[in-house]
């Protein structure tokens, strides 16, 4: 685990070009985050983009923006996760 925000644990799968992460909630895979060519997104369960942004970094985040964007993406992922859990109940 590299980062953890809002109950989402991130594991860096690629350090740059693209900077990428797998996202897990309680050990269960819930999504993928990727920054490439200045476009960052978070995809829930590899099917639905739940967050998009245009950070300053191109293939890697500029240091002072990384945590801000990762946290925002995790908030979007956990919101979608809780939404789908409610639908299943």
Secondary structure, 3 states (H helix, E strand, C coil): CCEEECCEEEEEEEECCCEEEEEEECCEEEEEEEEECCEEEEEECCCEEEEEECCCCCCCCCHHHHHHHHHHHHHHHHHHHHHHHHHHC
